[in-house]
Amino acid sequence: MTNQSNAIKFYSGEQIPVEQHKVRIVQKLFLRPIEERKAAMEGAGFNTFLLNTKDVFLDMLTDSGTNAMSDNQISSMLQADDAYAGSQSFYRMEEAAREVFGKHYVLPVHQGRAAENIVSQAFIKQGDVIPMNYHFTTTKEHMELNGGKVLEIYADDALDIKSSKKFKGNIDIAKLNAVFEKYGKEKVAFVRMEASTNLIGGQPFSMQNMRDVRAVCDKNDTMMVLDASLIGENAWFIKQREDEFKNAEIKDILLEMCGYADLVYFSSRKVSSTRGGGILTDKNEYYLKMRDLLVLYEGFLTYGGMSVREIEAMAVGLRETCDDTVINQSPSFIKYAVDNLDEAGVPVITPAGALGCHVDAMGFLKHVPQEQYPAGALAAALYIVSGIRGMERGTISSVRDENGKDILADVELLRLAFPRRVFTLSQTMYVIDRVKWLYDNRELIGGLQWVEEPPMLRFFMGRLEPIGDWTEKLVAKFRADFGDSL
Ligand SMILES: *Cc1c(COP(=O)(O)O)cnc(C)c1O
């Protein structure tokens, strides 16, 4: 396979990621004047989740359900077979999932968190612990609802913002052994590995680390679970960064990764550029534990809460995940943004990972205390000055302890997601430009405080307000520098 965008060299020597697709369906975007963007942010309670996309220029909130679909995916939707039970669409998807993930039983669910609900209910007992590289928001919530406790056992330097470490998503094996010694294997529900570890900057784990984790699980007779929502990109990084795999095919890397896990689950909103999700295993015993829950929560075994059209597109999308030019697109654009921002001195997580460019809000806004939510403030400020919608991944996405005090997040990040094959290079350059401008004007940005704070997953629906009049100052400086530009 030589048809890779990062294999194209420019005569000028510049490193430019070249799109390996052409645009055939487009959607018009709107960039409102900054005064309207400020009003929209106020209307959204300084929570980017609550914006209406009619007010958003570049929607970098997430890669969930927003990746571009291919022509083959769209056309497959027309052959969907509407049936409550036994739909041919499901069997086509099942075949693709078996081929790509290498597991026999395929349980369809409506999205990733539905898989987490079922896996948690089936395999976690009150008082269990679940060691993992890092939690994901919905994962942790489902595990705790079922009486489990999440233990994050990443390496001591995995959260370093500036780093040249290739696999910050690795599980620390000494810490994993210590978990088994401390709690005993009966208390360990399973070990969870999350591909392209979402909340620490889309950072991958290595194949060697999977092998090492597998060995510990074997020794303790414990199940290993792989969250494969971002597995394509993790496989891509294994190919790029782990010598043994530099000539391997992505499909073989995926099969080897899944081969180490007893159970694989995924959000199709990410991995196959559709919607939906699934759980896979080879073990009949595990399958039977989950099957009835699936029917109860999701729907019959051959649709799992999904539309059959999505199931058809999923089948095609899963196979396309094995194509280098599909899965390298987002990481190569992210790398372009991260390298440019890093060079300009803007604090971003390095090395570039999957999913998005992660700006370190604590480094960016050193003057804003963590109790005033620097990542949330930065997300709001960037939207106001650019129309770019990112996502807060910091203390607002965390929870309060039993005394009502904020549990401060390990890292305060503004995540700018790069959904696959959605944005162009000039749009990426606009992102870089506006983030740089904001960095040069960072002293103007202040903190946020709650107006309305929901008790669970507060980052989705909560409303905040700025502390002081910093948004007015920001707008005034933008006008002074850019005149009547959008
Ligand atoms: C998005 C995501 C989920 C949840 O999937 P949804 O489809 O959004 O419910 C779970 N795990 C990881 C790693 C994710 O990125």
The ligand as an SDF file (V2000), in Angstrom:
LIG
                    3D

 15 15  0  0  0  0  0  0  0  0999 V2000
  -17.6770    7.8130   22.0710 C   0  0  0  0  0  0  0  0  0  0  0  0
  -17.0960    6.7850   22.9150 C   0  0  0  0  0  0  0  0  0  0  0  0
  -17.9220    5.9380   23.6600 C   0  0  0  0  0  0  0  0  0  0  0  0
  -19.4210    6.0820   23.6980 C   0  0  0  0  0  0  0  0  0  0  0  0
  -20.0040    5.9370   22.4520 O   0  0  0  0  0  0  0  0  0  0  0  0
  -21.3760    6.6570   22.0390 P   0  0  0  0  0  0  0  0  0  0  0  0
  -21.6730    6.0830   20.6930 O   0  0  0  0  0  0  0  0  0  0  0  0
  -21.1230    8.1220   22.0210 O   0  0  0  0  0  0  0  0  0  0  0  0
  -22.3870    6.2900   23.0570 O   0  0  0  0  0  0  0  0  0  0  0  0
  -17.2970    4.9700   24.4170 C   0  0  0  0  0  0  0  0  0  0  0  0
  -15.9590    4.8430   24.4410 N   0  0  0  0  0  0  0  0  0  0  0  0
  -15.1550    5.6480   23.7480 C   0  0  0  0  0  0  0  0  0  0  0  0
  -13.6830    5.4510   23.7990 C   0  0  0  0  0  0  0  0  0  0  0  0
  -15.6910    6.6460   22.9580 C   0  0  0  0  0  0  0  0  0  0  0  0
  -14.8610    7.4510   22.2660 O   0  0  0  0  0  0  0  0  0  0  0  0
  1  2  1  0
  2  3  1  0
  2 14  2  0
  3  4  1  0
  3 10  2  0
  4  5  1  0
  5  6  1  0
  6  7  2  0
  6  8  1  0
  6  9  1  0
 10 11  1  0
 11 12  2  0
 12 13  1  0
 12 14  1  0
 14 15  1  0
M  END
$$$$
